[in-house]
Amino acid sequence: MIKVLFFARLREQLSTDSLQIQLSDNMTTDTIRQQLAETDTLWAKVMSADNLLVAVNQEVTDWTQQINDGDEVAFFPPVTGG
Amino acid sequence: MIKVQQSDFVVADEYRYLANDNQDGAVVTFVGKVRDFNEGIDVQGLSLEHYPGMTEKVLNDIEKKAREHWPLNKVTIIHRFGDLTLGEQIVFIGVTSPHRKAAFAACEFLIDFLKTQAPFWKKELTSEGSVWLDAKNSDDDASQQWQEKLND
């Protein structure tokens, strides 16, 4: 299983802070993004945001990273702390 | 020392900890606060969300990076989350070094990098409702300038 997390504006727009998905063959960060976008029009819109960021196991990465079973994948907008 | 917490911090206590080593000739601190305006709209408060676990990891990495570039002794980074009202403290950065130039530079580097790398998100409570803040290009520029400067 893969744990998927959503933060800030994304979490609110999707009314979801986390969910679990099954690992599939050759799964990447982009595969997960596309898979989630297929949920409905709202998810399609949110997951296609230009500035969407993704982290795997708490490290920001790109859309080609391979996913392994047990990984934690997080989607969020650009950060605004400080 | 990295602390991510809901509760407030006392600058005097943090300073006392930073300043008690006589090998240091310089202590530089920075405090970020909730201010009352943003892009012309009245701000009444902030709600700060973060990614527990990743936040601490990123702040540790940033501290490590600073130590690679400057001779630092003590480093303290405190960042709060949750609901904050006007004037409240959000973030504390404190660094000590034998030399002031290193302390000034490292403190600025730490806050610039924190702003573009640490997974915190601010939601402003304004007279017109609450809005998630958008990341600023100027913050990315500041962080980018450090990358260029340090790679020279």
gemmi code that builds the backbone of each chain (N, CA, C; Angstrom):
import gemmi

chains = {
    "A": [
        ("MET", (0.833, -1.205, 0.000), (0.000, 0.000, 0.000), (0.868, 1.255, 0.000)),
        ("ILE", (0.336, 2.303, -0.600), (1.012, 3.590, -0.623), (0.144, 4.574, 0.162)),
        ("LYS", (0.777, 5.303, 1.048), (0.044, 6.325, 1.805), (0.183, 7.650, 1.057)),
        ("VAL", (-0.957, 8.285, 0.761), (-0.923, 9.548, 0.033), (-1.476, 10.659, 0.924)),
        ("LEU", (-0.736, 11.748, 1.030), (-1.133, 12.863, 1.903), (-1.365, 14.133, 1.094)),
        ("PHE", (-2.261, 14.990, 1.591), (-2.538, 16.274, 0.950), (-2.464, 17.374, 1.999)),
        ("PHE", (-1.895, 18.501, 1.613), (-1.754, 19.588, 2.574), (-2.317, 20.912, 2.065)),
        ("ALA", (-2.650, 21.768, 3.017), (-3.031, 23.170, 2.790), (-4.198, 23.292, 1.805)),
        ("ARG", (-4.030, 24.141, 0.778), (-5.119, 24.415, -0.160), (-5.639, 23.125, -0.796)),
        ("LEU", (-4.738, 22.209, -1.103), (-5.131, 20.935, -1.728), (-6.041, 20.129, -0.799)),
        ("ARG", (-5.616, 20.036, 0.452), (-6.385, 19.286, 1.449), (-7.803, 19.840, 1.542)),
        ("GLU", (-7.909, 21.168, 1.527), (-9.235, 21.794, 1.628), (-10.060, 21.591, 0.359)),
        ("GLN", (-9.429, 21.799, -0.795), (-10.167, 21.654, -2.056), (-10.687, 20.227, -2.229)),
        ("LEU", (-9.882, 19.257, -1.799), (-10.247, 17.850, -2.004), (-11.017, 17.266, -0.817)),
        ("SER", (-11.121, 18.039, 0.269), (-11.733, 17.551, 1.517), (-11.132, 16.206, 1.932)),
        ("THR", (-9.833, 16.066, 1.718), (-9.141, 14.801, 2.023), (-7.752, 15.116, 2.556)),
        ("ASP", (-7.388, 14.534, 3.694), (-6.006, 14.762, 4.126), (-5.107, 13.559, 3.849)),
        ("SER", (-5.715, 12.371, 3.714), (-4.886, 11.223, 3.349), (-5.736, 10.105, 2.780)),
        ("LEU", (-5.109, 9.248, 2.013), (-5.771, 8.051, 1.519), (-4.719, 6.995, 1.200)),
        ("GLN", (-5.177, 5.755, 0.970), (-4.254, 4.663, 0.664), (-4.537, 4.195, -0.747)),
        ("ILE", (-3.485, 3.913, -1.501), (-3.696, 3.315, -2.816), (-2.800, 2.083, -2.965)),
        ("GLN", (-3.204, 1.208, -3.901), (-2.436, -0.016, -4.162), (-1.250, 0.298, -5.063)),
        ("LEU", (-0.143, -0.340, -4.792), (1.013, -0.194, -5.673), (0.707, -0.914, -6.987)),
        ("SER", (1.077, -0.290, -8.121), (0.948, -0.986, -9.402), (2.317, -1.041, -10.080)),
        ("ASP", (2.411, -1.806, -11.163), (3.712, -1.980, -11.841), (4.236, -0.651, -12.366)),
        ("ASN", (5.524, -0.429, -12.207), (6.187, 0.774, -12.725), (5.511, 2.065, -12.294)),
        ("MET", (5.036, 2.075, -11.100), (4.341, 3.264, -10.611), (5.342, 4.398, -10.343)),
        ("THR", (4.976, 5.601, -10.786), (5.803, 6.789, -10.515), (4.922, 7.853, -9.852)),
        ("THR", (5.564, 8.940, -9.460), (4.803, 10.052, -8.880), (3.765, 10.551, -9.888)),
        ("ASP", (4.146, 10.547, -11.175), (3.213, 11.025, -12.199), (2.027, 10.065, -12.384)),
        ("THR", (2.292, 8.754, -12.283), (1.205, 7.774, -12.394), (0.157, 8.033, -11.312)),
        ("ILE", (0.637, 8.280, -10.097), (-0.289, 8.512, -8.979), (-1.090, 9.780, -9.233)),
        ("ARG", (-0.388, 10.819, -9.700), (-1.065, 12.086, -10.000), (-2.178, 11.854, -11.035)),
        ("GLN", (-1.859, 11.116, -12.083), (-2.862, 10.855, -13.137), (-4.006, 10.004, -12.621)),
        ("GLN", (-3.649, 9.007, -11.833), (-4.673, 8.101, -11.282), (-5.662, 8.883, -10.408)),
        ("LEU", (-5.133, 9.779, -9.577), (-6.000, 10.582, -8.706), (-6.835, 11.561, -9.530)),
        ("ALA", (-6.260, 12.078, -10.608), (-6.974, 13.036, -11.460), (-8.201, 12.411, -12.116)),
        ("GLU", (-8.193, 11.084, -12.245), (-9.320, 10.400, -12.883), (-10.535, 10.258, -11.961)),
        ("THR", (-10.377, 10.615, -10.689), (-11.471, 10.457, -9.726), (-12.734, 11.185, -10.186)),
        ("ASP", (-12.606, 12.478, -10.442), (-13.718, 13.275, -10.983), (-13.175, 14.628, -11.452)),
        ("THR", (-14.051, 15.536, -11.852), (-13.568, 16.798, -12.437), (-12.842, 17.666, -11.402)),
        ("LEU", (-13.304, 17.617, -10.147), (-12.633, 18.398, -9.115), (-11.181, 17.916, -8.946)),
        ("TRP", (-11.012, 16.606, -8.774), (-9.665, 16.046, -8.600), (-8.820, 16.310, -9.841)),
        ("ALA", (-9.445, 16.222, -11.022), (-8.710, 16.456, -12.271), (-8.130, 17.867, -12.269)),
        ("LYS", (-8.955, 18.833, -11.818), (-8.523, 20.224, -11.801), (-7.397, 20.438, -10.767)),
        ("VAL", (-7.628, 19.928, -9.566), (-6.649, 20.147, -8.490), (-5.303, 19.467, -8.804)),
        ("MET", (-5.372, 18.255, -9.332), (-4.136, 17.508, -9.591), (-3.388, 17.994, -10.832)),
        ("SER", (-4.027, 18.878, -11.610), (-3.325, 19.371, -12.802), (-2.754, 20.771, -12.576)),
        ("ALA", (-2.826, 21.283, -11.343), (-2.279, 22.615, -11.051), (-0.802, 22.685, -11.434)),
        ("ASP", (-0.433, 23.766, -12.108), (0.947, 23.940, -12.592), (1.992, 23.872, -11.474)),
        ("ASN", (1.608, 24.446, -10.332), (2.618, 24.589, -9.272), (2.561, 23.466, -8.227)),
        ("LEU", (1.864, 22.375, -8.559), (1.745, 21.252, -7.626), (3.128, 20.653, -7.316)),
        ("LEU", (3.380, 20.414, -6.025), (4.652, 19.795, -5.632), (4.384, 18.394, -5.094)),
        ("VAL", (5.393, 17.545, -5.188), (5.248, 16.183, -4.684), (6.493, 15.802, -3.882)),
        ("ALA", (6.263, 15.096, -2.778), (7.373, 14.591, -1.967), (7.183, 13.093, -1.780)),
        ("VAL", (8.268, 12.346, -1.839), (8.221, 10.916, -1.547), (9.076, 10.679, -0.307)),
        ("ASN", (8.468, 10.036, 0.672), (9.140, 9.807, 1.961), (9.753, 11.093, 2.512)),
        ("GLN", (8.959, 12.159, 2.421), (9.274, 13.455, 3.032), (10.436, 14.168, 2.361)),
        ("GLU", (10.649, 13.892, 1.088), (11.657, 14.617, 0.321), (11.051, 15.046, -1.007)),
        ("VAL", (11.140, 16.341, -1.308), (10.559, 16.846, -2.559), (11.274, 16.212, -3.743)),
        ("THR", (10.497, 15.791, -4.744), (11.071, 15.100, -5.887), (10.366, 15.544, -7.174)),
        ("ASP", (10.670, 14.865, -8.299), (10.034, 15.247, -9.564), (8.961, 14.228, -9.951)),
        ("TRP", (8.456, 14.344, -11.181), (7.329, 13.494, -11.590), (7.766, 12.165, -12.198)),
        ("THR", (9.056, 11.840, -12.103), (9.511, 10.576, -12.687), (9.934, 9.570, -11.622)),
        ("GLN", (9.836, 9.953, -10.361), (10.342, 9.063, -9.309), (9.531, 7.773, -9.184)),
        ("GLN", (10.245, 6.657, -9.144), (9.637, 5.339, -8.956), (9.076, 5.232, -7.538)),
        ("ILE", (7.956, 4.564, -7.418), (7.326, 4.374, -6.111), (7.463, 2.919, -5.675)),
        ("ASN", (7.820, 2.734, -4.414), (7.923, 1.381, -3.854), (6.832, 1.171, -2.810)),
        ("ASP", (6.540, -0.103, -2.555), (5.495, -0.402, -1.579), (5.871, 0.190, -0.221)),
        ("GLY", (4.898, 0.791, 0.450), (5.141, 1.372, 1.771), (5.586, 2.827, 1.724)),
        ("ASP", (5.785, 3.368, 0.511), (6.199, 4.773, 0.410), (5.096, 5.720, 0.890)),
        ("GLU", (5.548, 6.875, 1.351), (4.615, 7.951, 1.723), (4.757, 9.043, 0.659)),
        ("VAL", (3.650, 9.328, -0.031), (3.679, 10.314, -1.116), (2.801, 11.493, -0.716)),
        ("ALA", (3.346, 12.707, -0.790), (2.568, 13.880, -0.370), (2.463, 14.892, -1.507)),
        ("PHE", (1.270, 15.447, -1.674), (1.049, 16.504, -2.666), (0.734, 17.796, -1.924)),
        ("PHE", (1.343, 18.886, -2.387), (1.063, 20.173, -1.737), (1.424, 21.350, -2.633)),
        ("PRO", (0.900, 22.535, -2.317), (1.250, 23.733, -3.084), (2.606, 24.278, -2.620)),
        ("PRO", (3.174, 25.260, -3.354), (4.427, 25.872, -2.910), (4.316, 26.349, -1.460)),
        ("VAL", (5.423, 26.253, -0.739), (5.389, 26.531, 0.707), (5.432, 28.030, 0.991)),
        ("THR", (4.860, 28.418, 2.111), (4.747, 29.854, 2.445), (5.007, 30.119, 3.929)),
        ("GLY", (5.990, 29.406, 4.498), (6.284, 29.612, 5.925), (7.192, 30.805, 6.172)),
        ("GLY", (7.691, 30.854, 7.388), (8.653, 31.910, 7.756), (7.996, 33.148, 8.277)),
    ],
    "B": [
        ("MET", (19.592, 23.390, 17.248), (18.360, 22.934, 17.877), (17.172, 23.316, 17.004)),
        ("ILE", (16.369, 22.326, 16.669), (15.212, 22.566, 15.811), (13.956, 22.309, 16.645)),
        ("LYS", (13.036, 23.267, 16.636), (11.774, 23.052, 17.349), (10.605, 23.493, 16.477)),
        ("VAL", (9.646, 22.602, 16.299), (8.426, 22.937, 15.576), (7.306, 22.781, 16.587)),
        ("GLN", (6.667, 23.876, 16.941), (5.755, 23.847, 18.082), (4.593, 24.806, 17.916)),
        ("GLN", (3.534, 24.512, 18.663), (2.352, 25.371, 18.631), (2.552, 26.552, 19.579)),
        ("SER", (3.224, 26.281, 20.691), (3.354, 27.303, 21.727), (4.340, 28.397, 21.341)),
        ("ASP", (4.223, 29.525, 22.021), (5.093, 30.668, 21.779), (6.488, 30.373, 22.337)),
        ("PHE", (7.441, 31.225, 21.977), (8.793, 31.100, 22.526), (9.181, 32.434, 23.155)),
        ("VAL", (10.157, 32.378, 24.061), (10.629, 33.590, 24.752), (12.024, 33.909, 24.234)),
        ("VAL", (12.155, 35.036, 23.550), (13.420, 35.391, 22.913), (14.557, 35.462, 23.939)),
        ("ALA", (14.271, 35.999, 25.129), (15.307, 36.132, 26.163), (15.885, 34.766, 26.543)),
        ("ASP", (15.020, 33.753, 26.639), (15.487, 32.408, 26.985), (16.362, 31.837, 25.859)),
        ("GLU", (15.918, 32.043, 24.640), (16.676, 31.533, 23.489), (18.018, 32.239, 23.406)),
        ("TYR", (18.015, 33.548, 23.665), (19.251, 34.326, 23.609), (20.235, 33.837, 24.677)),
        ("ARG", (19.698, 33.593, 25.872), (20.553, 33.149, 26.980), (21.278, 31.862, 26.597)),
        ("TYR", (20.533, 30.934, 25.994), (21.136, 29.672, 25.569), (22.220, 29.910, 24.503)),
        ("LEU", (21.896, 30.789, 23.547), (22.840, 31.027, 22.438), (24.111, 31.736, 22.913)),
        ("ALA", (23.930, 32.634, 23.890), (25.017, 33.559, 24.239), (25.959, 33.066, 25.333)),
        ("ASN", (25.779, 31.831, 25.809), (26.570, 31.435, 26.988), (27.905, 30.758, 26.685)),
        ("ASP", (28.372, 30.892, 25.446), (29.642, 30.257, 25.099), (30.666, 31.326, 24.714)),
        ("ASN", (31.754, 31.413, 25.493), (32.708, 32.508, 25.290), (33.606, 32.363, 24.068)),
        ("GLN", (33.479, 31.257, 23.357), (34.259, 31.157, 22.117), (33.588, 31.946, 20.998)),
        ("ASP", (32.321, 32.316, 21.217), (31.594, 33.079, 20.197), (31.738, 34.572, 20.415)),
        ("GLY", (32.013, 35.293, 19.328), (32.047, 36.749, 19.414), (30.783, 37.362, 18.870)),
        ("ALA", (29.923, 36.547, 18.252), (28.729, 37.105, 17.616), (27.510, 36.217, 17.823)),
        ("VAL", (26.381, 36.867, 18.153), (25.092, 36.191, 18.211), (24.155, 37.004, 17.326)),
        ("VAL", (23.557, 36.370, 16.323), (22.579, 37.068, 15.485), (21.263, 36.317, 15.575)),
        ("THR", (20.183, 37.078, 15.822), (18.864, 36.443, 15.895), (17.893, 37.158, 14.966)),
        ("PHE", (16.900, 36.414, 14.516), (15.833, 36.974, 13.690), (14.514, 36.448, 14.231)),
        ("VAL", (13.504, 37.343, 14.317), (12.156, 36.920, 14.702), (11.186, 37.365, 13.617)),
        ("GLY", (10.394, 36.435, 13.115), (9.342, 36.765, 12.149), (8.021, 36.834, 12.883)),
        ("LYS", (7.198, 37.875, 12.582), (5.934, 38.104, 13.294), (4.756, 38.177, 12.332)),
        ("VAL", (3.552, 38.056, 12.882), (2.329, 38.221, 12.083), (2.074, 39.718, 11.935)),
        ("ARG", (2.088, 40.209, 10.700), (1.867, 41.654, 10.500), (0.434, 41.901, 10.034)),
        ("ASP", (0.062, 43.201, 10.048), (-1.359, 43.519, 9.893), (-1.802, 43.833, 8.466)),
        ("PHE", (-0.952, 43.605, 7.499), (-1.382, 43.864, 6.121), (-0.696, 42.908, 5.177)),
        ("ASN", (-1.337, 42.642, 4.051), (-0.694, 41.914, 2.966), (-1.406, 42.280, 1.685)),
        ("GLU", (-0.660, 42.799, 0.735), (-1.235, 43.209, -0.545), (-2.476, 44.064, -0.347)),
        ("GLY", (-2.387, 44.984, 0.598), (-3.446, 45.966, 0.779), (-4.669, 45.502, 1.548)),
        ("ILE", (-4.654, 44.250, 2.003), (-5.835, 43.746, 2.722), (-5.504, 43.622, 4.208)),
        ("ASP", (-6.446, 44.010, 5.060), (-6.251, 43.899, 6.507), (-6.146, 42.437, 6.924)),
        ("VAL", (-5.110, 42.143, 7.686), (-4.949, 40.779, 8.176), (-5.261, 40.756, 9.672)),
        ("GLN", (-6.106, 39.803, 10.090), (-6.454, 39.715, 11.511), (-5.715, 38.594, 12.229)),
        ("GLY", (-5.214, 37.666, 11.463), (-4.475, 36.552, 12.058), (-4.051, 35.568, 10.992)),
        ("LEU", (-3.377, 34.516, 11.444), (-2.851, 33.508, 10.528), (-3.156, 32.124, 11.053)),
        ("SER", (-3.325, 31.204, 10.122), (-3.383, 29.815, 10.519), (-2.236, 29.131, 9.782)),
        ("LEU", (-1.377, 28.446, 10.528), (-0.192, 27.831, 9.913), (-0.273, 26.323, 9.952)),
        ("GLU", (-0.195, 25.735, 8.760), (-0.218, 24.274, 8.663), (1.193, 23.792, 8.306)),
        ("HIS", (1.547, 22.586, 8.728), (2.840, 22.043, 8.310), (2.741, 20.547, 8.092)),
        ("TYR", (3.835, 19.964, 7.618), (3.896, 18.537, 7.318), (4.794, 17.906, 8.379)),
        ("PRO", (4.186, 17.406, 9.467), (4.981, 16.872, 10.576), (5.947, 15.799, 10.071)),
        ("GLY", (7.155, 15.846, 10.547), (8.150, 14.862, 10.098), (9.016, 15.470, 9.011)),
        ("MET", (8.383, 15.839, 7.907), (9.159, 16.439, 6.814), (9.693, 17.801, 7.234)),
        ("THR", (8.901, 18.554, 7.985), (9.333, 19.883, 8.431), (10.654, 19.788, 9.181)),
        ("GLU", (10.720, 18.903, 10.173), (11.922, 18.750, 10.983), (13.102, 18.318, 10.117)),
        ("LYS", (12.819, 17.412, 9.180), (13.856, 16.897, 8.288), (14.462, 18.031, 7.442)),
        ("VAL", (13.579, 18.854, 6.865), (14.052, 19.954, 6.017), (14.837, 20.972, 6.847)),
        ("LEU", (14.337, 21.297, 8.038), (15.037, 22.282, 8.867), (16.423, 21.759, 9.276)),
        ("ASN", (16.511, 20.456, 9.561), (17.816, 19.862, 9.868), (18.767, 19.958, 8.677)),
        ("ASP", (18.223, 19.710, 7.485), (19.039, 19.793, 6.268), (19.548, 21.216, 6.048)),
        ("ILE", (18.663, 22.189, 6.279), (19.048, 23.593, 6.074), (20.151, 23.978, 7.064)),
        ("GLU", (19.999, 23.526, 8.306), (21.036, 23.820, 9.308), (22.375, 23.207, 8.876)),
        ("LYS", (22.304, 21.972, 8.396), (23.515, 21.276, 7.956), (24.205, 22.048, 6.832)),
        ("LYS", (23.376, 22.509, 5.882), (23.898, 23.262, 4.748), (24.601, 24.539, 5.235)),
        ("ALA", (23.986, 25.245, 6.181), (24.578, 26.483, 6.709), (25.929, 26.179, 7.359)),
        ("ARG", (25.994, 25.069, 8.089), (27.245, 24.713, 8.778), (28.369, 24.369, 7.802)),
        ("GLU", (27.980, 23.926, 6.581), (29.009, 23.621, 5.579), (29.661, 24.902, 5.051)),
        ("HIS", (28.944, 26.023, 5.146), (29.441, 27.256, 4.532), (30.026, 28.271, 5.501)),
        ("TRP", (29.615, 28.210, 6.769), (30.099, 29.190, 7.736), (30.534, 28.489, 9.021)),
        ("PRO", (31.521, 29.073, 9.715), (31.951, 28.492, 10.994), (30.954, 28.852, 12.096)),
        ("LEU", (29.958, 28.015, 12.282), (28.904, 28.308, 13.257), (29.085, 27.443, 14.486)),
        ("ASN", (28.713, 27.976, 15.614), (28.717, 27.170, 16.833), (27.296, 26.699, 17.112)),
        ("LYS", (26.448, 27.594, 17.639), (25.078, 27.186, 17.941), (24.102, 27.667, 16.870)),
        ("VAL", (23.105, 26.847, 16.604), (22.050, 27.227, 15.668), (20.714, 26.844, 16.312)),
        ("THR", (19.795, 27.789, 16.384), (18.448, 27.491, 16.870), (17.439, 27.906, 15.808)),
        ("ILE", (16.546, 26.989, 15.461), (15.443, 27.323, 14.554), (14.146, 26.892, 15.245)),
        ("ILE", (13.266, 27.851, 15.468), (11.950, 27.533, 16.054), (10.888, 28.033, 15.082)),
        ("HIS", (9.939, 27.201, 14.748), (8.828, 27.643, 13.892), (7.527, 27.164, 14.510)),
        ("ARG", (6.574, 28.072, 14.605), (5.281, 27.710, 15.212), (4.277, 27.288, 14.152)),
        ("PHE", (3.248, 26.551, 14.584), (2.125, 26.227, 13.708), (0.840, 26.447, 14.479)),
        ("GLY", (-0.312, 26.339, 13.806), (-1.601, 26.564, 14.454), (-2.092, 27.986, 14.216)),
        ("ASP", (-3.029, 28.423, 15.049), (-3.636, 29.751, 14.865), (-2.838, 30.815, 15.604)),
        ("LEU", (-2.496, 31.885, 14.903), (-1.720, 32.969, 15.487), (-2.443, 34.291, 15.250)),
        ("THR", (-2.416, 35.148, 16.258), (-3.073, 36.443, 16.091), (-2.047, 37.523, 15.752)),
        ("LEU", (-2.566, 38.679, 15.406), (-1.738, 39.816, 15.006), (-0.622, 40.089, 16.008)),
        ("GLY", (0.578, 40.293, 15.505), (1.695, 40.644, 16.380), (2.392, 39.454, 17.000)),
        ("GLU", (1.808, 38.263, 16.876), (2.451, 37.094, 17.496), (3.717, 36.692, 16.748)),
        ("GLN", (4.624, 36.035, 17.460), (5.869, 35.549, 16.866), (5.589, 34.267, 16.098)),
        ("ILE", (6.191, 34.155, 14.913), (6.014, 32.956, 14.090), (7.278, 32.105, 14.094)),
        ("VAL", (8.406, 32.778, 13.884), (9.638, 32.030, 13.653), (10.822, 32.703, 14.359)),
        ("PHE", (11.743, 31.884, 14.847), (12.966, 32.387, 15.479), (14.168, 31.697, 14.835)),
        ("ILE", (15.139, 32.499, 14.436), (16.409, 31.954, 13.949), (17.506, 32.574, 14.798)),
        ("GLY", (18.379, 31.772, 15.352), (19.506, 32.303, 16.122), (20.773, 31.532, 15.770)),
        ("VAL", (21.845, 32.264, 15.499), (23.121, 31.607, 15.199), (24.250, 32.289, 15.959)),
        ("THR", (25.247, 31.511, 16.319), (26.424, 32.089, 16.964), (27.669, 31.638, 16.218)),
        ("SER", (28.681, 32.508, 16.260), (29.920, 32.246, 15.541), (31.022, 33.077, 16.176)),
        ("PRO", (32.277, 32.691, 15.970), (33.351, 33.568, 16.428), (33.278, 34.931, 15.726)),
        ("HIS", (32.745, 34.960, 14.495), (32.786, 36.184, 13.687), (31.401, 36.676, 13.261)),
        ("ARG", (31.215, 38.003, 13.265), (29.892, 38.548, 12.984), (29.440, 38.316, 11.552)),
        ("LYS", (30.375, 38.391, 10.585), (29.954, 38.258, 9.182), (29.333, 36.893, 8.921)),
        ("ALA", (29.932, 35.874, 9.488), (29.403, 34.520, 9.323), (28.027, 34.415, 9.985)),
        ("ALA", (27.888, 35.026, 11.154), (26.614, 34.948, 11.880), (25.498, 35.658, 11.116)),
        ("PHE", (25.795, 36.861, 10.608), (24.789, 37.593, 9.821), (24.383, 36.808, 8.576)),
        ("ALA", (25.373, 36.352, 7.833), (25.097, 35.659, 6.573), (24.309, 34.374, 6.819)),
        ("ALA", (24.731, 33.604, 7.811), (24.070, 32.324, 8.068), (22.623, 32.530, 8.515)),
        ("CYS", (22.382, 33.555, 9.316), (21.020, 33.824, 9.786), (20.118, 34.156, 8.601)),
        ("GLU", (20.604, 34.990, 7.709), (19.808, 35.371, 6.539), (19.593, 34.173, 5.610)),
        ("PHE", (20.639, 33.398, 5.425), (20.544, 32.183, 4.613), (19.470, 31.241, 5.174)),
        ("LEU", (19.494, 31.047, 6.490), (18.554, 30.107, 7.120), (17.101, 30.541, 6.925)),
        ("ILE", (16.810, 31.820, 7.094), (15.416, 32.258, 6.934), (15.024, 32.245, 5.456)),
        ("ASP", (15.942, 32.617, 4.575), (15.629, 32.587, 3.135), (15.329, 31.169, 2.665)),
        ("PHE", (16.123, 30.212, 3.118), (15.896, 28.824, 2.707), (14.664, 28.230, 3.367)),
        ("LEU", (14.481, 28.549, 4.633), (13.284, 28.062, 5.328), (12.028, 28.465, 4.554)),
        ("LYS", (12.006, 29.717, 4.093), (10.817, 30.236, 3.404), (10.481, 29.498, 2.112)),
        ("THR", (11.511, 28.960, 1.438), (11.226, 28.312, 0.156), (11.271, 26.787, 0.223)),
        ("GLN", (11.769, 26.226, 1.334), (11.933, 24.764, 1.392), (11.105, 24.076, 2.478)),
        ("ALA", (10.914, 24.723, 3.613), (10.252, 24.026, 4.718), (8.740, 23.967, 4.463)),
        ("PRO", (8.141, 22.779, 4.651), (6.724, 22.610, 4.319), (5.770, 23.218, 5.360)),
        ("PHE", (5.673, 24.550, 5.290), (4.686, 25.304, 6.078), (3.791, 26.041, 5.089)),
        ("TRP", (2.525, 26.191, 5.475), (1.604, 26.954, 4.631), (0.800, 27.900, 5.507)),
        ("LYS", (0.729, 29.168, 5.063), (0.004, 30.189, 5.819), (-1.351, 30.458, 5.201)),
        ("LYS", (-2.348, 30.533, 6.077), (-3.670, 30.950, 5.639), (-3.979, 32.227, 6.410)),
        ("GLU", (-4.276, 33.290, 5.689), (-4.546, 34.564, 6.354), (-6.023, 34.738, 6.633)),
        ("LEU", (-6.297, 35.206, 7.841), (-7.689, 35.535, 8.181), (-7.824, 37.038, 7.978)),
        ("THR", (-8.627, 37.438, 6.997), (-8.768, 38.858, 6.671), (-10.222, 39.283, 6.835)),
        ("SER", (-10.449, 40.581, 6.691), (-11.820, 41.098, 6.784), (-12.689, 40.521, 5.660)),
        ("GLU", (-12.044, 39.998, 4.611), (-12.809, 39.440, 3.483), (-12.841, 37.919, 3.486)),
        ("GLY", (-12.514, 37.306, 4.629), (-12.517, 35.842, 4.719), (-11.106, 35.304, 4.837)),
        ("SER", (-10.976, 33.968, 4.806), (-9.624, 33.413, 4.948), (-9.098, 32.941, 3.603)),
        ("VAL", (-7.827, 33.230, 3.380), (-7.192, 32.888, 2.099), (-5.808, 32.285, 2.293)),
        ("TRP", (-5.536, 31.220, 1.528), (-4.200, 30.632, 1.519), (-3.279, 31.595, 0.800)),
        ("LEU", (-2.117, 31.808, 1.347), (-1.138, 32.689, 0.708), (-0.492, 31.993, -0.477)),
        ("ASP", (-0.168, 32.781, -1.506), (0.599, 32.252, -2.628), (2.072, 32.487, -2.357)),
        ("ALA", (2.890, 31.564, -2.829), (4.345, 31.730, -2.665), (4.786, 32.959, -3.454)),
        ("LYS", (5.784, 33.648, -2.922), (6.263, 34.877, -3.576), (7.497, 34.602, -4.430)),
        ("ASN", (7.520, 35.199, -5.617), (8.702, 35.056, -6.478), (9.940, 35.634, -5.812)),
        ("SER", (9.735, 36.717, -5.041), (10.891, 37.363, -4.404), (11.566, 36.417, -3.413)),
        ("ASP", (10.774, 35.523, -2.781), (11.364, 34.548, -1.858), (12.187, 33.515, -2.621)),
        ("ASP", (11.660, 33.077, -3.778), (12.408, 32.134, -4.604), (13.700, 32.772, -5.087)),
        ("ASP", (13.619, 34.061, -5.459), (14.808, 34.773, -5.936), (15.881, 34.816, -4.851)),
        ("ALA", (15.452, 35.099, -3.619), (16.408, 35.208, -2.510), (17.135, 33.881, -2.306)),
        ("SER", (16.369, 32.808, -2.374), (16.941, 31.482, -2.174), (17.864, 31.117, -3.346)),
        ("GLN", (17.447, 31.499, -4.547), (18.237, 31.253, -5.760), (19.582, 31.994, -5.715)),
        ("GLN", (19.511, 33.245, -5.215), (20.740, 34.047, -5.130), (21.770, 33.402, -4.204)),
        ("TRP", (21.268, 32.790, -3.117), (22.183, 32.085, -2.208), (22.843, 30.918, -2.923)),
        ("GLN", (22.028, 30.168, -3.671), (22.576, 28.994, -4.391), (23.726, 29.442, -5.280)),
        ("GLU", (23.503, 30.565, -6.007), (24.534, 31.055, -6.935), (25.768, 31.532, -6.179)),
        ("LYS", (25.514, 32.288, -5.105), (26.607, 32.838, -4.320), (27.472, 31.722, -3.708)),
        ("LEU", (26.804, 30.701, -3.169), (27.529, 29.648, -2.460), (28.216, 28.672, -3.408)),
        ("ASN", (27.741, 28.630, -4.646), (28.379, 27.734, -5.613), (29.582, 28.367, -6.289)),
        ("ASP", (29.762, 29.684, -6.098), (30.895, 30.378, -6.731), (32.210, 29.858, -6.192)),
    ],
}
model = gemmi.Model(1)
for chain_id, residues in chains.items():
    chain = gemmi.Chain(chain_id)
    for i, (resn, *xyz) in enumerate(residues, 1):
        res = gemmi.Residue()
        res.name, res.seqid = resn, gemmi.SeqId(i, " ")
        for name, pos in zip(("N", "CA", "C"), xyz):
            atom = gemmi.Atom()
            atom.name, atom.element = name, gemmi.Element(name[0])
            atom.pos, atom.b_iso = gemmi.Position(*pos), 0.0
            res.add_atom(atom)
        chain.add_residue(res)
    model.add_chain(chain)
structure = gemmi.Structure()
structure.add_model(model)
structure.setup_entities()
